[in-house]
């Protein structure tokens, strides 16, 4: 599916124009890359927001301006920290038959067996780098964790293979694991602490008895 975004070239001066455009709901940006000279552009912020919301950050976006159609990917963006409004967006023009490297979201699916037994699922890696042609870049990669028991873990090597893209990230990178219940861990630590305390007391008593014998 082609995601079309209507854009217009914009002037860089005066600076006050930027504020005016943003108040009108416009986002500023720049497009550069394959067969495209760096060009400042402006577009409706809501149009881009809808595309990324529906198709993810790796959506292939076809920019339309001055009769041109340019296939692009969002290469970077700046948002307002309070409103999340896209203030500036970088679009990278891409060659459709050439692979590019991007990050795809890792989404865990299924109810882990170990969680049903009382453990908890902890995810440490949320994105993985993949290489693919622009039209085949995955929005996300799902990993089924249903069979994970307490103490089990998964790495990048466990991600499902797909002919449309290649996973570039190191295969031994840890993604998630099912850990023991917190209560059990705290109980074990408490028992260890108690045992160490008893051993310390016994050692002290032995030292005192030794001292008394010498006296």
C-alpha positions in Angstrom: 0.0 0.0 0.0 1.3 3.5 -0.9 1.0 6.2 1.7 0.7 9.5 -0.1 1.6 12.8 1.6 1.1 16.1 -0.2 3.9 18.5 0.6 5.0 21.9 -0.7 8.4 23.5 -1.0 9.0 26.2 1.7 11.1 29.3 2.1 13.7 29.3 4.8 13.3 33.0 5.6 11.9 34.8 7.5 12.1 32.8 10.7 8.7 34.2 11.8 7.2 32.2 8.9 8.0 28.9 10.8 5.9 30.0 13.8 3.0 31.1 11.5 3.0 27.7 9.7 3.1 25.7 12.9 0.1 27.7 14.3 -1.7 26.7 11.1 -1.1 23.0 11.9 1.7 22.7 9.4 4.9 20.7 10.1 8.3 21.6 8.6 10.6 19.1 7.1 13.3 18.3 4.6 13.7 15.6 1.9 17.0 14.3 0.6 18.6 11.1 -0.6 18.4 9.1 -3.7 18.3 11.4 -6.8 17.0 14.3 -4.6 18.8 17.4 -3.6 18.1 18.6 -0.1 14.8 20.4 -0.3 12.9 22.1 2.6 9.2 21.3 2.7 6.0 21.9 4.6 2.9 19.7 5.0 -0.2 19.0 7.2 1.1 17.6 10.5 -2.1 15.5 11.0 -1.6 13.8 7.6 1.8 12.5 8.6 0.6 11.6 12.1 -2.2 9.4 10.6 0.2 7.5 8.3 2.6 6.7 11.1 -0.2 5.8 13.5 -1.8 3.4 11.1 1.4 2.0 9.5 4.2 2.5 12.0 7.4 4.5 12.0 8.8 2.5 9.0 5.9 3.3 6.7 6.9 3.9 3.1 5.7 7.4 2.3 5.3 8.8 -1.3 5.8 12.5 -1.2 3.9 14.5 -3.8 4.9 18.0 -4.8 5.3 20.0 -8.0 4.3 17.0 -10.0 7.0 14.9 -8.4 6.5 11.5 -6.6 9.3 10.6 -4.3 9.4 7.3 -2.2 10.7 8.1 1.2 11.2 6.8 4.8 11.1 9.0 7.9 14.8 9.3 8.9 14.4 11.5 11.9 12.0 13.8 13.6 11.6 16.5 16.3 8.4 16.8 18.4 7.2 19.3 20.9 7.8 17.8 24.4 4.4 18.9 25.6 2.0 18.4 22.7 4.0 15.8 20.7 3.4 17.9 17.6 5.8 17.1 14.8 7.9 20.2 14.5 10.5 19.0 12.0 10.8 15.8 10.0 13.6 14.4 7.8 12.5 12.3 4.9 15.1 10.1 3.1 14.4 9.4 -0.5 15.0 5.7 -1.2 15.6 3.4 -4.2 12.9 0.8 -4.3 15.1 -2.2 -5.3 17.9 -1.4 -2.8 18.0 -2.6 0.8 18.2 -0.2 3.7 18.8 -0.8 7.4 16.1 0.3 9.8 14.9 -0.6 13.3 11.7 -2.7 13.7 9.7 -3.1 16.9 9.8 -6.4 18.7 6.4 -7.4 20.0 6.0 -10.3 22.4 2.8 -12.3 21.9 1.2 -15.2 23.8 0.9 -15.9 27.5 4.2 -17.3 28.8 3.8 -20.6 30.6 6.1 -19.4 33.4 3.9 -16.3 34.0 0.9 -18.7 34.6 3.1 -20.5 37.2 3.7 -17.3 39.1 6.8 -15.8 37.4 6.9 -12.5 35.5 8.0 -11.6 32.0 10.7 -9.0 31.6 11.6 -7.5 28.2 15.0 -5.8 27.8 15.2 -5.3 24.0 12.3 -3.6 22.1 13.8 -3.0 18.7 15.9 -5.0 16.2 17.8 -3.8 13.2 16.7 -5.3 9.9 17.8 -4.9 6.2 15.1 -4.9 3.6 13.9 -3.1 0.4 11.6 -0.2 1.3 8.4 -2.0 0.4 9.3 -5.0 2.6 10.4 -3.2 5.8 8.3 -4.8 8.6 6.2 -2.6 10.8 7.0 -5.0 13.7 8.3 -8.5 14.4 6.2 -10.7 16.6 7.8 -13.3 18.9 5.7 -16.0 20.6 6.7 -16.5 24.2 3.9 -19.0 25.1 6.4 -21.9 25.8 8.7 -19.9 28.1 8.9 -21.3 31.6 10.4 -19.8 34.7 14.1 -19.3 34.1 13.8 -19.4 30.3 14.8 -16.6 28.0 14.8 -15.6 24.3 17.4 -13.8 22.1 17.5 -12.3 18.7 18.3 -15.7 17.3 14.8 -16.8 18.4 13.0 -14.3 16.2 11.1 -15.8 13.3 12.8 -15.8 9.9 11.3 -14.1 6.9 12.4 -14.0 3.3 11.4 -10.4 2.9 14.0 -9.1 5.3 17.3 -10.0 7.1 17.9 -9.5 10.8 21.1 -7.6 11.2 21.3 -7.4 15.0 23.7 -9.8 16.9 21.8 -13.1 17.4 22.9 -13.4 21.0 21.3 -10.2 22.1 18.9 -10.8 25.0 15.2 -10.0 24.3 13.2 -11.2 27.3 13.0 -13.8 30.1 10.6 -15.2 32.6 11.9 -14.6 36.1 11.1 -16.2 39.4 8.3 -14.6 41.5 9.5 -11.6 43.5 8.1 -13.0 46.7 10.1 -16.3 46.3 13.3 -14.3 45.6 12.8 -12.1 48.7 12.1 -15.2 50.8 15.3 -16.9 49.6 17.3 -13.8 50.3 15.7 -13.5 53.8 16.6 -17.2 54.5 20.2 -16.6 53.3 20.4 -13.5 55.5 19.0 -15.4 58.5 21.4 -18.3 57.9 24.3 -15.9 57.7 23.1 -14.2 60.9 23.0 -17.5 62.8 26.4 -18.4 61.6 27.8 -15.1 62.7 26.2 -15.5 66.2 27.6 -19.0 66.5 31.0 -17.7 65.5 30.8 -15.0 68.2 29.7 -17.5 70.9 32.6 -19.8 70.0 35.0 -16.8 70.2 33.7 -15.9 73.6 33.9 -19.4 74.9 37.5 -19.6 73.7 38.3 -16.4 75.5 36.8 -17.6 78.7 38.7 -20.9 78.5 42.0 -19.0 78.2 41.1 -16.9 81.2 
